[in-house]
Amino acid sequence: MLHRHITPVGYSSVAIDDIISRGSLRDWTEMRDAALADSEIMQRIGRIARARAIDPYEQRYHLWMHYVEKHRPAA
């Protein structure tokens, strides 16, 4: 799904932020699958989610922040 007319195909920071805030379950599932396949996407999701999770009412970001923490690859 295209979000906010974002031209670059893929998971840029802007696209990730838009998917978290406005995406459907299908969008989330596709992003999750991409993140599990690419650690750079997972890190990008974590950075965006942590930055927005400062607000306790941004629960979608809290969910993604905890998801990334749980699925972070072992060092």
Protein Blocks (a to p, Z undefined) as FASTA:
>chain_A
ZZhhiabgcjdfklmmmmmmmmcfklmmmmmmmmmmpmklmmmmmmmmmmmmmpmklmml
mmmmmmmmmmgccZZ
